[in-house]
Amino acid sequence: MDDKFIKELRKISRDDRRRSEFMIQGMKETLQERKEESLLKRWMRRRKTKKNISERLGSHSSSSHK
């Protein structure tokens, strides 16, 4: 989701039905964009996510392996 989407989402009240519909539409667009990515981009995104998770867990755990 891009910045424009986030700004628009913040303008809509939490009680407004449009907010949930807007969020669902945004998630659908995000998933469609991810499906259309090349294999290399998907692999890099997954690798980045795994790296961030392992770094977060590594800083809190007392184990020495990663």
Sine and cosine of phi, psi and omega as CSV:
sin_phi,cos_phi,sin_psi,cos_psi,sin_omega,cos_omega
0.00,0.00,0.69,-0.73,-0.06,-1.00
-1.00,-0.02,0.10,-0.99,-0.05,-1.00
-0.89,0.47,-0.62,0.79,0.00,-1.00
-0.87,0.49,-0.68,0.74,0.02,-1.00
-0.88,0.47,-0.72,0.70,-0.01,-1.00
-0.88,0.47,-0.71,0.71,0.01,-1.00
-0.88,0.48,-0.69,0.72,0.01,-1.00
-0.91,0.42,-0.63,0.77,0.01,-1.00
-0.88,0.47,-0.63,0.77,0.00,-1.00
-0.92,0.38,-0.45,0.89,0.00,-1.00
-0.96,0.29,-0.47,0.88,-0.07,-1.00
-0.99,0.12,0.72,-0.69,0.01,-1.00
-0.89,0.46,0.53,-0.85,0.01,-1.00
-0.90,0.44,-0.45,0.89,-0.02,-1.00
-1.00,0.08,-0.15,0.99,-0.05,-1.00
-0.98,0.22,0.73,-0.68,0.00,-1.00
-0.90,0.43,-0.53,0.85,0.00,-1.00
-0.86,0.51,-0.51,0.86,-0.03,-1.00
-0.87,0.49,-0.74,0.67,-0.01,-1.00
-0.91,0.41,-0.65,0.76,0.04,-1.00
-0.90,0.44,-0.63,0.78,0.02,-1.00
-0.90,0.43,-0.67,0.75,0.01,-1.00
-0.91,0.41,-0.67,0.74,0.02,-1.00
-0.88,0.48,-0.70,0.71,0.02,-1.00
-0.88,0.47,-0.67,0.74,0.03,-1.00
-0.88,0.47,-0.66,0.75,0.02,-1.00
-0.92,0.39,-0.63,0.77,0.04,-1.00
-0.88,0.48,-0.68,0.73,0.01,-1.00
-0.90,0.43,-0.67,0.74,0.02,-1.00
-0.88,0.47,-0.71,0.70,0.02,-1.00
-0.90,0.44,-0.63,0.78,0.03,-1.00
-0.90,0.44,-0.66,0.75,0.04,-1.00
-0.88,0.48,-0.66,0.75,0.00,-1.00
-0.91,0.41,-0.60,0.80,0.04,-1.00
-0.90,0.45,-0.56,0.83,-0.06,-1.00
-0.99,0.10,-0.12,0.99,0.01,-1.00
-0.92,0.40,0.41,-0.91,0.06,-1.00
-0.96,0.29,0.29,-0.96,0.02,-1.00
-0.85,0.52,-0.63,0.77,-0.01,-1.00
-0.89,0.45,-0.71,0.70,0.01,-1.00
-0.89,0.46,-0.68,0.73,0.01,-1.00
-0.89,0.46,-0.68,0.73,0.00,-1.00
-0.89,0.46,-0.68,0.73,0.00,-1.00
-0.91,0.42,-0.65,0.76,0.00,-1.00
-0.90,0.43,-0.69,0.72,0.03,-1.00
-0.90,0.43,-0.66,0.75,0.00,-1.00
-0.90,0.45,-0.67,0.74,0.01,-1.00
-0.89,0.46,-0.69,0.73,0.00,-1.00
-0.89,0.45,-0.72,0.70,0.01,-1.00
-0.89,0.46,-0.65,0.76,0.00,-1.00
-0.89,0.45,-0.71,0.70,0.01,-1.00
-0.88,0.47,-0.66,0.75,0.01,-1.00
-0.91,0.41,-0.71,0.71,-0.02,-1.00
-0.91,0.41,-0.57,0.82,0.05,-1.00
-0.92,0.39,-0.66,0.75,0.02,-1.00
-0.90,0.43,-0.71,0.70,0.00,-1.00
-0.94,0.34,-0.58,0.81,-0.01,-1.00
-0.91,0.41,-0.54,0.84,-0.02,-1.00
-0.97,0.24,-0.36,0.93,-0.03,-1.00
-0.98,-0.20,-0.33,0.94,-0.05,-1.00
-1.00,-0.08,0.38,-0.93,-0.03,-1.00
-1.00,-0.08,-0.04,1.00,0.00,-1.00
-0.96,0.30,0.48,-0.88,-0.06,-1.00
-0.99,-0.12,-0.13,0.99,0.01,-1.00
-1.00,-0.09,0.45,-0.89,0.04,-1.00
-0.81,-0.59,0.00,0.00,0.00,0.00
